[in-house]
C-alpha cells in the first residue's frame, strides 16, 4: 500500500478514535469512567484477538497500528490518545519476532502456521524478505521423510507466491537461504538419474514379458497398451517431475535475485555479498539443480544488473575507498562466474557492465564531494 495512503488512514482512524472517546465522556459523565475503562480494555483485547484469528478482512489490518503501548490516559476528566510512533515500531518488531517460531509438522501445527503466520500480510511483506527460516524447514522435513518431487515443487511455489507481496529481498538472507537449501534440493536430482530411468524401463519390460507372456500371446495390443501406460508413469517420475521442479526452482531464484537489495552503509561488505551470491548460484549448477547454461547466465546477469541498480540509486553513499577497492578487485581478481562467456560474441560482458556502473558512481561521488566543498567555502565579497 502507498505510504501516503497508510499515513492518511492512520491519521483518520486516530482522529475518529479521539472523537469517539470525547463524545463518550461527555455523554456518560465522570461517574461512568471506571465502567468505560473496563469496556475499552475488553474492546482492545477483542481487536487484538480478532486480528490474530482472521486476516481475510483488510480493515482488520488497521487496529493494531492504532493501539498505543501506553493506552488511553485520563487528564482532568478528558480522554486522550497518545500516539507514539516509536512505540508502534517496537510493537511491530515484537509482532514480526513471533514469526520466528519453528513449524511443528503435524496437521494442527501446519494449520497454525498458515493461520497465524503465513496468511498474515506482514509475513510476506516484512518478514519473509529478511528470513527464509520456514522455507528451509519445509525442505528439510521433505528430505527427512523422502517426500516425492511434487512436495518440493509445491513448497517452492507456495513461498514464491508469498514473496510476490514483497518489493525487496535482503541480500544476506538470500545468500543464507541458497546455502542451506542447496543440499536438500540436490537430493532430488541424483547425478545418475538417467541411469535410474533406463534401469527402471529395462526392469519394467523384463518383468512384463516374463509375468504376462501368456497375456501377450492372447491379446498383443492390450498387452502393449498396458506396458505403454507403465512406461509413461516412469517418464513422469524420472523426467517430467524433475524438469518441472527445476523450472520452479529457476523461477523462484530468479524472482529473489530480481528483488535483492543491499545497504550502502555496509560499504565493501555489499561487494562481498554480491560475489558470494554469485558463488551460491554457481553451486546450484554444480549440484545439477540448474542444468541449462543459458538459464545460469540469466541469473548471473540478473544479479549484475541488480548491483548496478544499487550503485545507481545509493552509490553516492559509498566512500571513495570502497569504490576504488571494488574497481581494483574487479580488474585484477574478478570472480570466475563473472567471466562466464556471453550468449553471443560482441555482446557487452558482465565485467564491462559493472566497470561502467562503477565509473558512473565514482563520478557522482566526486561531484557530490565538490558540491559539498563549494557549499562550505566562505562567501568572499
N, C-alpha and C positions, 0 to 999 in steps of 0.2 A: 504494500500500500504506500502511496505517496506520503512523504514526511509531512507535507503541509496539511494533508487530509487528516493524518493522525493527530497533529497538534490541534487542528480545528475541533476534532471530535473530543479530545481531552478537555479543551477549554469549555466547549459547550456542555459536556457532561458535568464538569466542575461547577459551572455557573448554575446549572439546573439543580445539582445536589444542594448547593448553598441556599438556593431559593426555597427548595422544599423544606429544608431543616428550619429556616427562619419562619416560614408560614406555620409550620407545625408548632413552634414555640409560642407564637402569637395567639394561636387558636386554643391551645390547651392550657397555657399558663405555667407558672413556675411549680404549681403543686403536682404536676404530672411529669416532672423532669426525670425522676427516678424510673418511672414506668417507661418513658420514651427511650432512655439509655439502654434499658434491658431489651426493648424491642429492636433497637438498632443493632445491638450485638448479635441478636438472633438472625437478623437480616444479613449481616455481613458474613456470618458463618454459612448461611444458606447459599449466598452468592458464590463463596469460595468452593463449597461442596458441589454446586451445580457446574461450576467451571471445570472442576476436575472430572466430573462424571460425564459431561456431554459437551462436545465441541463442534457439533454439527451446525449450531446456530451462530452465525458471525457476530451477532450482538453480544454474545457471551464472552467475547474476547476483550471487552472494554472494562468490566467491573474491577478485575484485579489491578489494573493500572490506576484506578481511581481510589483505591483503598490505601490510605496513608498508614505508615507503620505506627504512628502515634495515635491515630484515630481522632474523632472529633473531640474538641475541648470546649468547656463552658467558660465564658468570660462575661461576668456581670449579667448572667441570665440569658445571654445570646450564644447561639451555636455558631462555630466557625470551623471550616476545614483547613487544615494546614497541609498544603500540597508541597511536598519536598521531593524534588527530582532525584536528589542523591539517595534518599530512602527508597524511591521506586527502583533505582538502578540496583541497589542492594537486594531488593526483593526479587527483581528479575534474575539476578545472578543465582539467588538461592533456588528459584524455581528451575532454572536450567541445570543446576547441580543435581536435581532429583533424577534427571535423565541418565546419570552415570551408573545407576543400579544395573547390575548384570541380569540377563534374562534367565528365568527358570524355564527350562524346556519341558514343560508339561502343558496339557491342554489349557488349564486355568492360567498358568504362568505366561504363556504366549498371548492369551486373550487379554491379560492385564497389561502386558507390554504394549499391545496395539491400542487399547483404550486409554491408558494413562500417559503414554509417551509418544508412540509413533503417529497417532492420529492428531496430535496437537500441532497447530501451525508453527509454534515455536521450535518444534523438533526439527523440521526440515529447513526452516528459515534461519535459525540461530545456533542450533546445537550440532546437527549433522555436518555442516561445513567445517567444523572445528574438531570433530571427533567421530571416527568410524568404528567405535568400540563394538556396537551391536552387529554391524555388518560382518566383522571378523569372527564374532561369536557364532553367528549362523553358519559361516563357512567351517569353523572348527567342529561344530556339532554335526554337520553333514558329513564331514570327513571321518569323524569317530564312529558314526553309525553306518558308514558305507552307503550313504544315500545315493540314488541314481543321479544321472546328469541333469535330469529335469528339475531336481530340487535346487541345484546350484544356479541353474538358469532362472528359476523363479525368484530366488533370493536377490540376484543381481538386478533383475527387472524391478523388483519391489523397491530397492534403495535408489535405483536410477530414477524412477518416477518421483520419489520423495525429494530427491535432490534438485528437481526442476523448480521447486519453490524458492531456492536459494539463488542469490546473484553472485556468489563467490564461493571459493573453496580455499581453505588455509593450506599453503604450500607444504608446511611441515606435517600437517595431518594427512595430506595426500601421500607424502613420501612414506610415512609410517604405515599407512594402510596398504600400500603396494608391497612393502617389505613383508608384512605379516600375512597378506592374502596369497601371495605367490606360491608358497609351499602347499597350501590347501587346493589351489586351482591346478597346480602341477599334477596332482594325483589323478585328475580327470582326463589327462592326456598322456598316457604312458607312451614312451618312445617306440614301443613295439606294438602300437595299436593296429597297424596294418597287418602285422603278422598274426595278431589275435583274430582279426577279421577273417583272413583267409583260412586260418586254422579252424575257426568255427564253421565256415562254409564247407570245408572238406569233411569235417566231422558230421555235419548235418547230412550231406549227401551219402556218406558211407552208412550211417545209421538208417536212413530212409530206405536205401536199396537193400540193406540187409534185413530189416524187420518188416518191410512192406513189399517184398518182391512178388508175392502172390497177388497182392492188390495191383501191382504194376502190370502183371500178365493179364489180369481180368479187365482192368479199365485204365489204360495208359494215360489218357487225357486227364482223368480225375486225379491220378497219382501226381502228374506234373503240376497240376493246378495247386494241389496241397503243398507240394515241396516249394513251389514258387512263392506261396504266401509265407512260408517259413523263412525263405531267403530274404524277402522284403523286410521282415521283422529284424533279421540280423543286420541288414543295411541301416535300418533306423537306429539301432543300438550303437553300431560301430562307426557310422558315417554321418547320418543326418543329425543326430543329437549332439555329438561333439562339435559339428560345424555351427549349429545354432548357438551352442554355448560360447564358442569363440566369437561369434558375431555379437552376442550380448556383452561379453567382456570388453570387446573393442569399443562398442558404443558407450559403455559405462566409463571406461578410462578416458576416452576422448571427451566425453561430457565434463569430466572433472578437470582435465587439462585446460579446456577452453574457459574455465572459470577460476583458475588458480590465481592467487594474489600473494604478494609479499609486502612486508612493511619496510619502507625506506629507512626507518630508524635502525634496522638490523644491519645496514651498510653492507659490508663484504659478505656477511652470512647469507644474504639473498643470492649471491652468485654461487656460493657453496651449495645452497639448497637447489638452485636451478640445475647444477651439474649432477647432483645426487638423484634428482627426479629423472633425468635422462638415463642414468645408470639403472634405476628401478624399472624403467620402461624397456631397456635393453634386456634385462633379466627375463622379462615376460617372453621375449623372443628366444632367448637361450633355453628356456624351460619348455619350449614347444607349445606355449599358450597362444601367442600371436605368431603365426607362421608366415604370413604374406609380407615380404619385404616392403612393398608399397604401403601397406597399412602401417607398418612400423615407421616408415619415413614420414607419413602423415602425422603421426603422433609427435615425432621429433619437431616437425615444423609448427605444430600447434603450440608446443612448449616454447619454441624460439620466439614466435610471434607474441606470445603472452608476456614473455620477459621484455621484449621490445616495447610492448604497450605499457608495461610497468615503468620502464625508463622514460617513456614519453610523458606519462602522467605525473610521476613523482620523482623523476631523475634529478631535479634541481635540489632535492633534499639530500642527495648523496654528496659526500665531500670529494674534493679533487683526488685525494689519496686513494679512495675506494675505486673511483673511475679509472685512475691510472693503473691500479693493481689488476682490475678486471681486464683492461685493454692489453696489458703485458701478458697475462695468463692466456688470453685468447690467441695472441700472436705466437707465443713460444711453446705453450703446452695445452692446446685445446683438447677437450675430451674426445675420445675416439668416436663417440656417436655423432658428434658434430661434423666429423669428416666423412660421414656416410655419403656415398655418391647420390646425385640427384637423378630424377627420372629421365631427364634428357640432358645431353651436353649443351653448354651455353647458358643454362639457367643459373640464376643467382644462387649461390651456396648459402648454407646456414651461417657459416662463419662470416661471410661478407655482409649478410643481413645484420648480424649482431655488431660488427665493426661500424657499420653505418649508423646504427642506433646509438652506439657509444659516442661517436664523434658529435652527433647532434646534441646529445645530453651534455657532453663536456662544453660545447659552445654555449648552451643555455646557462650552465653553472657559471662560466666565466663572465657572461653578460650580466647575470644576476649579481655577481660579486662587484662588478664595475659600477652598476647602478647604485649598489649599497654604499660604495666608497664615495661616489659623487654626491649622494644624498647627505653624507656625513661631513663633507667639506664645508668650511665656514664661508659664508657669503662675503665676497670682497667688494667693497663699494669704491 
